Amino acid sequence: MQGTIATFDPETRSGSLLLDDGTPLTFAAEAFNRSGLRLLRLGQRVTVESDATGVIWRVLIPGIA
């Protein structure tokens, strides 16, 4: 799934995004930590991976492994 970062708190390392259809999703620090990234910008495009229950497992920048 892809979306756009709506909020990101560098202290808690958690945030939220809007999917392309407008659906809001939140992600926990664990999902951000799995990405290997250091920071996310508001409005940045991301790809998210979720588990079978729909919980976001990892946040990635498209095109960057």
mmCIF file of the N, C-alpha and C atoms, coordinates in Angstrom:
data_MODEL
# 
_entry.id   MODEL 
# 
loop_
_atom_site.group_PDB 
_atom_site.id 
_atom_site.type_symbol 
_atom_site.label_atom_id 
_atom_site.label_alt_id 
_atom_site.label_comp_id 
_atom_site.label_asym_id 
_atom_site.label_entity_id 
_atom_site.label_seq_id 
_atom_site.pdbx_PDB_ins_code 
_atom_site.Cartn_x 
_atom_site.Cartn_y 
_atom_site.Cartn_z 
_atom_site.occupancy 
_atom_site.B_iso_or_equiv 
_atom_site.pdbx_formal_charge 
_atom_site.auth_seq_id 
_atom_site.auth_comp_id 
_atom_site.auth_asym_id 
_atom_site.auth_atom_id 
_atom_site.pdbx_PDB_model_num 
ATOM 1   N N  . MET A 1 1  ? 0.846  -1.169  0.000  1.00 0.00 ? 1  MET A N  1 
ATOM 2   C CA . MET A 1 1  ? 0.000  0.000   0.000  1.00 0.00 ? 1  MET A CA 1 
ATOM 3   C C  . MET A 1 1  ? 0.893  1.235   0.000  1.00 0.00 ? 1  MET A C  1 
ATOM 4   N N  . GLN A 1 2  ? 0.421  2.272   -0.642 1.00 0.00 ? 2  GLN A N  1 
ATOM 5   C CA . GLN A 1 2  ? 1.156  3.522   -0.638 1.00 0.00 ? 2  GLN A CA 1 
ATOM 6   C C  . GLN A 1 2  ? 0.296  4.644   -0.076 1.00 0.00 ? 2  GLN A C  1 
ATOM 7   N N  . GLY A 1 3  ? 0.964  5.621   0.488  1.00 0.00 ? 3  GLY A N  1 
ATOM 8   C CA . GLY A 1 3  ? 0.261  6.771   1.030  1.00 0.00 ? 3  GLY A CA 1 
ATOM 9   C C  . GLY A 1 3  ? 1.214  7.929   1.235  1.00 0.00 ? 3  GLY A C  1 
ATOM 10  N N  . THR A 1 4  ? 0.738  8.939   1.946  1.00 0.00 ? 4  THR A N  1 
ATOM 11  C CA . THR A 1 4  ? 1.488  10.161  2.187  1.00 0.00 ? 4  THR A CA 1 
ATOM 12  C C  . THR A 1 4  ? 1.542  10.409  3.691  1.00 0.00 ? 4  THR A C  1 
ATOM 13  N N  . ILE A 1 5  ? 2.723  10.737  4.198  1.00 0.00 ? 5  ILE A N  1 
ATOM 14  C CA . ILE A 1 5  ? 2.885  10.998  5.619  1.00 0.00 ? 5  ILE A CA 1 
ATOM 15  C C  . ILE A 1 5  ? 2.068  12.227  6.019  1.00 0.00 ? 5  ILE A C  1 
ATOM 16  N N  . ALA A 1 6  ? 1.198  12.042  7.023  1.00 0.00 ? 6  ALA A N  1 
ATOM 17  C CA . ALA A 1 6  ? 0.373  13.138  7.533  1.00 0.00 ? 6  ALA A CA 1 
ATOM 18  C C  . ALA A 1 6  ? 0.973  13.709  8.813  1.00 0.00 ? 6  ALA A C  1 
ATOM 19  N N  . THR A 1 7  ? 1.500  12.819  9.675  1.00 0.00 ? 7  THR A N  1 
ATOM 20  C CA . THR A 1 7  ? 2.157  13.249  10.910 1.00 0.00 ? 7  THR A CA 1 
ATOM 21  C C  . THR A 1 7  ? 3.347  12.339  11.164 1.00 0.00 ? 7  THR A C  1 
ATOM 22  N N  . PHE A 1 8  ? 4.364  12.891  11.810 1.00 0.00 ? 8  PHE A N  1 
ATOM 23  C CA . PHE A 1 8  ? 5.496  12.080  12.266 1.00 0.00 ? 8  PHE A CA 1 
ATOM 24  C C  . PHE A 1 8  ? 6.145  12.793  13.431 1.00 0.00 ? 8  PHE A C  1 
ATOM 25  N N  . ASP A 1 9  ? 6.313  12.076  14.528 1.00 0.00 ? 9  ASP A N  1 
ATOM 26  C CA . ASP A 1 9  ? 6.944  12.616  15.723 1.00 0.00 ? 9  ASP A CA 1 
ATOM 27  C C  . ASP A 1 9  ? 8.316  11.965  15.865 1.00 0.00 ? 9  ASP A C  1 
ATOM 28  N N  . PRO A 1 10 ? 9.407  12.704  15.636 1.00 0.00 ? 10 PRO A N  1 
ATOM 29  C CA . PRO A 1 10 ? 10.732 12.111  15.720 1.00 0.00 ? 10 PRO A CA 1 
ATOM 30  C C  . PRO A 1 10 ? 11.091 11.615  17.119 1.00 0.00 ? 10 PRO A C  1 
ATOM 31  N N  . GLU A 1 11 ? 10.458 12.168  18.150 1.00 0.00 ? 11 GLU A N  1 
ATOM 32  C CA . GLU A 1 11 ? 10.752 11.713  19.511 1.00 0.00 ? 11 GLU A CA 1 
ATOM 33  C C  . GLU A 1 11 ? 10.153 10.339  19.788 1.00 0.00 ? 11 GLU A C  1 
ATOM 34  N N  . THR A 1 12 ? 8.891  10.141  19.390 1.00 0.00 ? 12 THR A N  1 
ATOM 35  C CA . THR A 1 12 ? 8.258  8.842   19.626 1.00 0.00 ? 12 THR A CA 1 
ATOM 36  C C  . THR A 1 12 ? 8.472  7.889   18.469 1.00 0.00 ? 12 THR A C  1 
ATOM 37  N N  . ARG A 1 13 ? 8.898  8.429   17.305 1.00 0.00 ? 13 ARG A N  1 
ATOM 38  C CA . ARG A 1 13 ? 9.156  7.659   16.085 1.00 0.00 ? 13 ARG A CA 1 
ATOM 39  C C  . ARG A 1 13 ? 7.892  6.982   15.558 1.00 0.00 ? 13 ARG A C  1 
ATOM 40  N N  . SER A 1 14 ? 6.739  7.593   15.815 1.00 0.00 ? 14 SER A N  1 
ATOM 41  C CA . SER A 1 14 ? 5.466  7.081   15.327 1.00 0.00 ? 14 SER A CA 1 
ATOM 42  C C  . SER A 1 14 ? 4.769  8.178   14.544 1.00 0.00 ? 14 SER A C  1 
ATOM 43  N N  . GLY A 1 15 ? 3.729  7.790   13.805 1.00 0.00 ? 15 GLY A N  1 
ATOM 44  C CA . GLY A 1 15 ? 3.033  8.793   13.027 1.00 0.00 ? 15 GLY A CA 1 
ATOM 45  C C  . GLY A 1 15 ? 1.811  8.240   12.337 1.00 0.00 ? 15 GLY A C  1 
ATOM 46  N N  . SER A 1 16 ? 1.364  8.977   11.328 1.00 0.00 ? 16 SER A N  1 
ATOM 47  C CA . SER A 1 16 ? 0.194  8.555   10.569 1.00 0.00 ? 16 SER A CA 1 
ATOM 48  C C  . SER A 1 16 ? 0.384  8.909   9.105  1.00 0.00 ? 16 SER A C  1 
ATOM 49  N N  . LEU A 1 17 ? -0.413 8.263   8.282  1.00 0.00 ? 17 LEU A N  1 
ATOM 50  C CA . LEU A 1 17 ? -0.376 8.528   6.856  1.00 0.00 ? 17 LEU A CA 1 
ATOM 51  C C  . LEU A 1 17 ? -1.776 8.443   6.291  1.00 0.00 ? 17 LEU A C  1 
ATOM 52  N N  . LEU A 1 18 ? -1.945 9.005   5.117  1.00 0.00 ? 18 LEU A N  1 
ATOM 53  C CA . LEU A 1 18 ? -3.203 8.892   4.382  1.00 0.00 ? 18 LEU A CA 1 
ATOM 54  C C  . LEU A 1 18 ? -2.938 8.030   3.164  1.00 0.00 ? 18 LEU A C  1 
ATOM 55  N N  . LEU A 1 19 ? -3.720 6.959   3.045  1.00 0.00 ? 19 LEU A N  1 
ATOM 56  C CA . LEU A 1 19 ? -3.625 6.125   1.847  1.00 0.00 ? 19 LEU A CA 1 
ATOM 57  C C  . LEU A 1 19 ? -4.158 6.916   0.660  1.00 0.00 ? 19 LEU A C  1 
ATOM 58  N N  . ASP A 1 20 ? -3.906 6.444   -0.534 1.00 0.00 ? 20 ASP A N  1 
ATOM 59  C CA . ASP A 1 20 ? -4.342 7.140   -1.739 1.00 0.00 ? 20 ASP A CA 1 
ATOM 60  C C  . ASP A 1 20 ? -5.858 7.318   -1.800 1.00 0.00 ? 20 ASP A C  1 
ATOM 61  N N  . ASP A 1 21 ? -6.603 6.431   -1.145 1.00 0.00 ? 21 ASP A N  1 
ATOM 62  C CA . ASP A 1 21 ? -8.060 6.569   -1.143 1.00 0.00 ? 21 ASP A CA 1 
ATOM 63  C C  . ASP A 1 21 ? -8.565 7.461   -0.006 1.00 0.00 ? 21 ASP A C  1 
ATOM 64  N N  . GLY A 1 22 ? -7.622 8.065   0.762  1.00 0.00 ? 22 GLY A N  1 
ATOM 65  C CA . GLY A 1 22 ? -7.994 8.968   1.852  1.00 0.00 ? 22 GLY A CA 1 
ATOM 66  C C  . GLY A 1 22 ? -8.123 8.315   3.206  1.00 0.00 ? 22 GLY A C  1 
ATOM 67  N N  . THR A 1 23 ? -7.944 7.004   3.277  1.00 0.00 ? 23 THR A N  1 
ATOM 68  C CA . THR A 1 23 ? -8.044 6.285   4.542  1.00 0.00 ? 23 THR A CA 1 
ATOM 69  C C  . THR A 1 23 ? -6.851 6.616   5.431  1.00 0.00 ? 23 THR A C  1 
ATOM 70  N N  . PRO A 1 24 ? -7.086 7.057   6.673  1.00 0.00 ? 24 PRO A N  1 
ATOM 71  C CA . PRO A 1 24 ? -5.967 7.330   7.579  1.00 0.00 ? 24 PRO A CA 1 
ATOM 72  C C  . PRO A 1 24 ? -5.486 6.046   8.252  1.00 0.00 ? 24 PRO A C  1 
ATOM 73  N N  . LEU A 1 25 ? -4.172 5.936   8.421  1.00 0.00 ? 25 LEU A N  1 
ATOM 74  C CA . LEU A 1 25 ? -3.566 4.815   9.129  1.00 0.00 ? 25 LEU A CA 1 
ATOM 75  C C  . LEU A 1 25 ? -2.502 5.361   10.065 1.00 0.00 ? 25 LEU A C  1 
ATOM 76  N N  . THR A 1 26 ? -2.343 4.731   11.210 1.00 0.00 ? 26 THR A N  1 
ATOM 77  C CA . THR A 1 26 ? -1.267 5.107   12.113 1.00 0.00 ? 26 THR A CA 1 
ATOM 78  C C  . THR A 1 26 ? -0.216 4.005   12.115 1.00 0.00 ? 26 THR A C  1 
ATOM 79  N N  . PHE A 1 27 ? 1.003  4.387   12.439 1.00 0.00 ? 27 PHE A N  1 
ATOM 80  C CA . PHE A 1 27 ? 2.060  3.389   12.580 1.00 0.00 ? 27 PHE A CA 1 
ATOM 81  C C  . PHE A 1 27 ? 2.831  3.657   13.866 1.00 0.00 ? 27 PHE A C  1 
ATOM 82  N N  . ALA A 1 28 ? 3.253  2.569   14.480 1.00 0.00 ? 28 ALA A N  1 
ATOM 83  C CA . ALA A 1 28 ? 3.978  2.637   15.742 1.00 0.00 ? 28 ALA A CA 1 
ATOM 84  C C  . ALA A 1 28 ? 5.480  2.764   15.483 1.00 0.00 ? 28 ALA A C  1 
ATOM 85  N N  . ALA A 1 29 ? 6.204  3.074   16.536 1.00 0.00 ? 29 ALA A N  1 
ATOM 86  C CA . ALA A 1 29 ? 7.652  3.219   16.436 1.00 0.00 ? 29 ALA A CA 1 
ATOM 87  C C  . ALA A 1 29 ? 8.304  1.949   15.902 1.00 0.00 ? 29 ALA A C  1 
ATOM 88  N N  . GLU A 1 30 ? 7.780  0.789   16.252 1.00 0.00 ? 30 GLU A N  1 
ATOM 89  C CA . GLU A 1 30 ? 8.367  -0.468  15.792 1.00 0.00 ? 30 GLU A CA 1 
ATOM 90  C C  . GLU A 1 30 ? 8.352  -0.566  14.269 1.00 0.00 ? 30 GLU A C  1 
ATOM 91  N N  . ALA A 1 31 ? 7.275  -0.117  13.653 1.00 0.00 ? 31 ALA A N  1 
ATOM 92  C CA . ALA A 1 31 ? 7.172  -0.158  12.187 1.00 0.00 ? 31 ALA A CA 1 
ATOM 93  C C  . ALA A 1 31 ? 8.184  0.798   11.561 1.00 0.00 ? 31 ALA A C  1 
ATOM 94  N N  . PHE A 1 32 ? 8.360  1.971   12.157 1.00 0.00 ? 32 PHE A N  1 
ATOM 95  C CA . PHE A 1 32 ? 9.349  2.915   11.648 1.00 0.00 ? 32 PHE A CA 1 
ATOM 96  C C  . PHE A 1 32 ? 10.752 2.357   11.854 1.00 0.00 ? 32 PHE A C  1 
ATOM 97  N N  . ASN A 1 33 ? 11.025 1.786   13.012 1.00 0.00 ? 33 ASN A N  1 
ATOM 98  C CA . ASN A 1 33 ? 12.356 1.248   13.309 1.00 0.00 ? 33 ASN A CA 1 
ATOM 99  C C  . ASN A 1 33 ? 12.752 0.142   12.342 1.00 0.00 ? 33 ASN A C  1 
ATOM 100 N N  . ARG A 1 34 ? 11.805 -0.659  11.894 1.00 0.00 ? 34 ARG A N  1 
ATOM 101 C CA . ARG A 1 34 ? 12.097 -1.731  10.936 1.00 0.00 ? 34 ARG A CA 1 
ATOM 102 C C  . ARG A 1 34 ? 12.495 -1.194  9.558  1.00 0.00 ? 34 ARG A C  1 
ATOM 103 N N  . SER A 1 35 ? 12.192 0.072   9.292  1.00 0.00 ? 35 SER A N  1 
ATOM 104 C CA . SER A 1 35 ? 12.471 0.648   7.981  1.00 0.00 ? 35 SER A CA 1 
ATOM 105 C C  . SER A 1 35 ? 13.947 0.951   7.774  1.00 0.00 ? 35 SER A C  1 
ATOM 106 N N  . GLY A 1 36 ? 14.671 1.206   8.867  1.00 0.00 ? 36 GLY A N  1 
ATOM 107 C CA . GLY A 1 36 ? 16.060 1.615   8.748  1.00 0.00 ? 36 GLY A CA 1 
ATOM 108 C C  . GLY A 1 36 ? 16.210 3.097   8.420  1.00 0.00 ? 36 GLY A C  1 
ATOM 109 N N  . LEU A 1 37 ? 15.096 3.829   8.363  1.00 0.00 ? 37 LEU A N  1 
ATOM 110 C CA . LEU A 1 37 ? 15.128 5.261   8.070  1.00 0.00 ? 37 LEU A CA 1 
ATOM 111 C C  . LEU A 1 37 ? 15.426 6.039   9.342  1.00 0.00 ? 37 LEU A C  1 
ATOM 112 N N  . ARG A 1 38 ? 15.838 7.299   9.175  1.00 0.00 ? 38 ARG A N  1 
ATOM 113 C CA . ARG A 1 38 ? 16.102 8.161   10.326 1.00 0.00 ? 38 ARG A CA 1 
ATOM 114 C C  . ARG A 1 38 ? 15.021 9.203   10.543 1.00 0.00 ? 38 ARG A C  1 
ATOM 115 N N  . LEU A 1 39 ? 14.294 9.564   9.463  1.00 0.00 ? 39 LEU A N  1 
ATOM 116 C CA . LEU A 1 39 ? 13.321 10.639  9.562  1.00 0.00 ? 39 LEU A CA 1 
ATOM 117 C C  . LEU A 1 39 ? 12.315 10.519  8.431  1.00 0.00 ? 39 LEU A C  1 
ATOM 118 N N  . LEU A 1 40 ? 11.129 11.003  8.655  1.00 0.00 ? 40 LEU A N  1 
ATOM 119 C CA . LEU A 1 40 ? 10.112 11.124  7.605  1.00 0.00 ? 40 LEU A CA 1 
ATOM 120 C C  . LEU A 1 40 ? 9.646  12.568  7.568  1.00 0.00 ? 40 LEU A C  1 
ATOM 121 N N  . ARG A 1 41 ? 9.337  13.057  6.372  1.00 0.00 ? 41 ARG A N  1 
ATOM 122 C CA . ARG A 1 41 ? 8.838  14.418  6.193  1.00 0.00 ? 41 ARG A CA 1 
ATOM 123 C C  . ARG A 1 41 ? 7.336  14.389  5.955  1.00 0.00 ? 41 ARG A C  1 
ATOM 124 N N  . LEU A 1 42 ? 6.635  15.412  6.409  1.00 0.00 ? 42 LEU A N  1 
ATOM 125 C CA . LEU A 1 42 ? 5.216  15.529  6.111  1.00 0.00 ? 42 LEU A CA 1 
ATOM 126 C C  . LEU A 1 42 ? 5.054  15.636  4.603  1.00 0.00 ? 42 LEU A C  1 
ATOM 127 N N  . GLY A 1 43 ? 4.097  14.920  4.052  1.00 0.00 ? 43 GLY A N  1 
ATOM 128 C CA . GLY A 1 43 ? 3.855  14.922  2.616  1.00 0.00 ? 43 GLY A CA 1 
ATOM 129 C C  . GLY A 1 43 ? 4.697  13.928  1.840  1.00 0.00 ? 43 GLY A C  1 
ATOM 130 N N  . GLN A 1 44 ? 5.611  13.236  2.509  1.00 0.00 ? 44 GLN A N  1 
ATOM 131 C CA . GLN A 1 44 ? 6.478  12.268  1.835  1.00 0.00 ? 44 GLN A CA 1 
ATOM 132 C C  . GLN A 1 44 ? 5.690  11.018  1.461  1.00 0.00 ? 44 GLN A C  1 
ATOM 133 N N  . ARG A 1 45 ? 5.932  10.505  0.247  1.00 0.00 ? 45 ARG A N  1 
ATOM 134 C CA . ARG A 1 45 ? 5.298  9.261   -0.204 1.00 0.00 ? 45 ARG A CA 1 
ATOM 135 C C  . ARG A 1 45 ? 5.989  8.086   0.466  1.00 0.00 ? 45 ARG A C  1 
ATOM 136 N N  . VAL A 1 46 ? 5.193  7.141   0.928  1.00 0.00 ? 46 VAL A N  1 
ATOM 137 C CA . VAL A 1 46 ? 5.735  5.936   1.548  1.00 0.00 ? 46 VAL A CA 1 
ATOM 138 C C  . VAL A 1 46 ? 4.949  4.719   1.085  1.00 0.00 ? 46 VAL A C  1 
ATOM 139 N N  . THR A 1 47 ? 5.601  3.593   1.205  1.00 0.00 ? 47 THR A N  1 
ATOM 140 C CA . THR A 1 47 ? 4.962  2.293   1.032  1.00 0.00 ? 47 THR A CA 1 
ATOM 141 C C  . THR A 1 47 ? 4.924  1.654   2.406  1.00 0.00 ? 47 THR A C  1 
ATOM 142 N N  . VAL A 1 48 ? 3.797  1.046   2.759  1.00 0.00 ? 48 VAL A N  1 
ATOM 143 C CA . VAL A 1 48 ? 3.708  0.366   4.049  1.00 0.00 ? 48 VAL A CA 1 
ATOM 144 C C  . VAL A 1 48 ? 3.409  -1.104  3.823  1.00 0.00 ? 48 VAL A C  1 
ATOM 145 N N  . GLU A 1 49 ? 3.997  -1.914  4.684  1.00 0.00 ? 49 GLU A N  1 
ATOM 146 C CA . GLU A 1 49 ? 3.715  -3.350  4.695  1.00 0.00 ? 49 GLU A CA 1 
ATOM 147 C C  . GLU A 1 49 ? 2.945  -3.639  5.974  1.00 0.00 ? 49 GLU A C  1 
ATOM 148 N N  . SER A 1 50 ? 1.906  -4.448  5.867  1.00 0.00 ? 50 SER A N  1 
ATOM 149 C CA . SER A 1 50 ? 1.105  -4.775  7.050  1.00 0.00 ? 50 SER A CA 1 
ATOM 150 C C  . SER A 1 50 ? 1.058  -6.282  7.248  1.00 0.00 ? 50 SER A C  1 
ATOM 151 N N  . ASP A 1 51 ? 0.734  -6.682  8.475  1.00 0.00 ? 51 ASP A N  1 
ATOM 152 C CA . ASP A 1 51 ? 0.595  -8.105  8.765  1.00 0.00 ? 51 ASP A CA 1 
ATOM 153 C C  . ASP A 1 51 ? -0.826 -8.561  8.423  1.00 0.00 ? 51 ASP A C  1 
ATOM 154 N N  . ALA A 1 52 ? -1.131 -9.796  8.724  1.00 0.00 ? 52 ALA A N  1 
ATOM 155 C CA . ALA A 1 52 ? -2.433 -10.376 8.367  1.00 0.00 ? 52 ALA A CA 1 
ATOM 156 C C  . ALA A 1 52 ? -3.602 -9.674  9.065  1.00 0.00 ? 52 ALA A C  1 
ATOM 157 N N  . THR A 1 53 ? -3.332 -9.026  10.199 1.00 0.00 ? 53 THR A N  1 
ATOM 158 C CA . THR A 1 53 ? -4.397 -8.333  10.926 1.00 0.00 ? 53 THR A CA 1 
ATOM 159 C C  . THR A 1 53 ? -4.568 -6.882  10.474 1.00 0.00 ? 53 THR A C  1 
ATOM 160 N N  . GLY A 1 54 ? -3.690 -6.409  9.576  1.00 0.00 ? 54 GLY A N  1 
ATOM 161 C CA . GLY A 1 54 ? -3.773 -5.045  9.081  1.00 0.00 ? 54 GLY A CA 1 
ATOM 162 C C  . GLY A 1 54 ? -2.899 -4.049  9.813  1.00 0.00 ? 54 GLY A C  1 
ATOM 163 N N  . VAL A 1 55 ? -2.171 -4.511  10.836 1.00 0.00 ? 55 VAL A N  1 
ATOM 164 C CA . VAL A 1 55 ? -1.261 -3.638  11.570 1.00 0.00 ? 55 VAL A CA 1 
ATOM 165 C C  . VAL A 1 55 ? -0.044 -3.350  10.693 1.00 0.00 ? 55 VAL A C  1 
ATOM 166 N N  . ILE A 1 56 ? 0.333  -2.084  10.598 1.00 0.00 ? 56 ILE A N  1 
ATOM 167 C CA . ILE A 1 56 ? 1.495  -1.726  9.780  1.00 0.00 ? 56 ILE A CA 1 
ATOM 168 C C  . ILE A 1 56 ? 2.752  -2.303  10.418 1.00 0.00 ? 56 ILE A C  1 
ATOM 169 N N  . TRP A 1 57 ? 3.481  -3.060  9.621  1.00 0.00 ? 57 TRP A N  1 
ATOM 170 C CA . TRP A 1 57 ? 4.668  -3.767  10.076 1.00 0.00 ? 57 TRP A CA 1 
ATOM 171 C C  . TRP A 1 57 ? 5.936  -2.987  9.746  1.00 0.00 ? 57 TRP A C  1 
ATOM 172 N N  . ARG A 1 58 ? 5.934  -2.280  8.589  1.00 0.00 ? 58 ARG A N  1 
ATOM 173 C CA . ARG A 1 58 ? 7.127  -1.544  8.167  1.00 0.00 ? 58 ARG A CA 1 
ATOM 174 C C  . ARG A 1 58 ? 6.729  -0.381  7.257  1.00 0.00 ? 58 ARG A C  1 
ATOM 175 N N  . VAL A 1 59 ? 7.470  0.715   7.354  1.00 0.00 ? 59 VAL A N  1 
ATOM 176 C CA . VAL A 1 59 ? 7.259  1.903   6.534  1.00 0.00 ? 59 VAL A CA 1 
ATOM 177 C C  . VAL A 1 59 ? 8.500  2.078   5.658  1.00 0.00 ? 59 VAL A C  1 
ATOM 178 N N  . LEU A 1 60 ? 8.302  2.190   4.350  1.00 0.00 ? 60 LEU A N  1 
ATOM 179 C CA . LEU A 1 60 ? 9.421  2.295   3.419  1.00 0.00 ? 60 LEU A CA 1 
ATOM 180 C C  . LEU A 1 60 ? 9.229  3.459   2.460  1.00 0.00 ? 60 LEU A C  1 
ATOM 181 N N  . ILE A 1 61 ? 10.321 3.968   1.930  1.00 0.00 ? 61 ILE A N  1 
ATOM 182 C CA . ILE A 1 61 ? 10.251 4.975   0.865  1.00 0.00 ? 61 ILE A CA 1 
ATOM 183 C C  . ILE A 1 61 ? 10.255 4.208   -0.453 1.00 0.00 ? 61 ILE A C  1 
ATOM 184 N N  . PRO A 1 62 ? 9.284  4.457   -1.333 1.00 0.00 ? 62 PRO A N  1 
ATOM 185 C CA . PRO A 1 62 ? 9.236  3.723   -2.616 1.00 0.00 ? 62 PRO A CA 1 
ATOM 186 C C  . PRO A 1 62 ? 10.549 3.881   -3.392 1.00 0.00 ? 62 PRO A C  1 
ATOM 187 N N  . GLY A 1 63 ? 11.037 2.761   -3.892 1.00 0.00 ? 63 GLY A N  1 
ATOM 188 C CA . GLY A 1 63 ? 12.249 2.762   -4.686 1.00 0.00 ? 63 GLY A CA 1 
ATOM 189 C C  . GLY A 1 63 ? 13.531 2.621   -3.881 1.00 0.00 ? 63 GLY A C  1 
ATOM 190 N N  . ILE A 1 64 ? 13.418 2.669   -2.548 1.00 0.00 ? 64 ILE A N  1 
ATOM 191 C CA . ILE A 1 64 ? 14.591 2.498   -1.678 1.00 0.00 ? 64 ILE A CA 1 
ATOM 192 C C  . ILE A 1 64 ? 14.375 1.244   -0.846 1.00 0.00 ? 64 ILE A C  1 
ATOM 193 N N  . ALA A 1 65 ? 15.278 0.304   -0.982 1.00 0.00 ? 65 ALA A N  1 
ATOM 194 C CA . ALA A 1 65 ? 15.132 -0.967  -0.259 1.00 0.00 ? 65 ALA A CA 1 
ATOM 195 C C  . ALA A 1 65 ? 15.591 -0.871  1.162  1.00 0.00 ? 65 ALA A C  1 
# 
